[in-house]
Amino acid sequence: MVNSEWTGLAVGGSQPVETGKLISIRHPQWTEQKPRQDIPIMIFTTSQWNSLQKGDFHIGAAPMGPSELARNTSYVFALPARYNYAFPSGYEEVEKILAAKPLKPFEM
């Protein structure tokens, strides 16, 4: 698993206004020589998600935003827009996994 962060920028500007965690689940056969498609999961608070949906900020240059995978009362888990844009090896496998809706968040 690879941990990183996402950054939300102000609409019409370049100033970060929101940040959050980005977790990538990596295929066990991934190597530097033969990388495979990760499953990137962005984590938003429900407040951040609502602000993103209202257009208060944006993430990345894609014309669409992240797509919701699952949620609980505190967090929204989302797939970044264009996460598989380059169609790396294993992207079909990731699409099958995500189609089965495997993420089941629980309440803490």
C-alpha positions in Angstrom: 0.0 0.0 0.0 1.2 3.5 -0.9 0.1 6.5 1.1 0.0 10.0 -0.3 -2.2 13.1 -0.3 -4.6 14.8 -2.6 -4.8 18.6 -2.8 -7.9 20.7 -3.7 -7.3 24.0 -5.4 -9.5 27.1 -5.2 -11.7 27.5 -8.3 -9.9 29.9 -10.6 -6.7 29.9 -8.6 -3.7 27.8 -7.7 -4.0 28.1 -3.9 -4.6 24.8 -2.0 -7.8 25.1 0.0 -8.3 21.4 1.0 -6.1 18.3 1.5 -6.8 14.7 2.3 -5.3 11.2 2.2 -4.9 9.1 -0.9 -4.2 5.4 -0.4 -3.1 3.3 -3.3 -3.5 -0.5 -3.1 -0.7 -2.0 -5.1 -0.8 -5.4 -6.9 1.6 -7.8 -5.2 3.4 -8.4 -8.6 4.1 -4.7 -9.2 7.7 -4.0 -9.8 9.7 -1.0 -11.1 10.3 -2.8 -14.3 6.7 -4.0 -14.7 4.4 -1.6 -12.9 0.7 -2.6 -12.7 -2.4 -0.5 -12.1 -2.9 0.6 -8.5 -6.3 1.1 -6.9 -6.1 4.7 -5.7 -8.7 5.7 -3.0 -9.1 9.3 -2.1 -10.5 9.9 1.4 -12.7 13.0 2.0 -14.6 14.1 5.1 -18.3 14.4 4.2 -17.9 18.2 4.5 -15.0 18.2 2.0 -17.0 16.0 -0.4 -20.0 18.3 -0.2 -17.8 21.3 -0.9 -16.2 19.5 -3.9 -19.7 18.6 -5.3 -20.8 22.3 -5.0 -17.7 23.4 -6.9 -16.0 25.2 -4.1 -12.7 23.6 -5.1 -11.4 21.2 -7.8 -8.8 18.4 -7.9 -6.7 18.0 -11.0 -7.1 19.1 -14.6 -9.8 16.5 -15.6 -13.1 18.0 -16.6 -14.8 15.7 -14.1 -14.2 15.1 -10.4 -13.6 11.9 -8.4 -16.3 9.3 -8.4 -17.7 8.0 -5.1 -16.9 4.4 -4.2 -18.5 4.2 -0.7 -19.1 6.2 2.4 -20.0 6.2 6.0 -21.3 9.0 8.2 -17.8 10.6 8.5 -16.0 9.9 5.3 -16.4 9.5 1.5 -14.1 7.2 -0.3 -13.6 8.1 -4.0 -11.7 7.0 -7.1 -9.7 9.8 -8.8 -10.8 11.0 -12.2 -8.8 9.4 -15.0 -6.9 7.1 -12.5 -6.3 4.6 -15.3 -5.8 7.1 -18.1 -2.6 5.5 -19.4 -4.2 2.0 -19.4 -1.2 0.3 -17.5 -1.0 -3.4 -17.2 -3.7 -4.7 -14.9 -6.2 -1.9 -15.5 -8.9 -4.5 -16.6 -8.4 -6.5 -13.4 -8.8 -3.3 -11.3 -12.0 -2.4 -13.3 -13.4 -5.9 -12.4 -12.5 -5.5 -8.8 -14.2 -2.1 -8.6 -17.3 -3.3 -10.4 -17.9 -5.7 -7.6 -18.1 -2.8 -5.1 -15.7 -4.4 -2.6 -15.2 -1.4 -0.4 -17.5 -1.6 2.7 -16.7 1.2 5.2 -17.8 0.8 8.7 -18.7 3.3 11.5 -16.2 3.9 14.2 
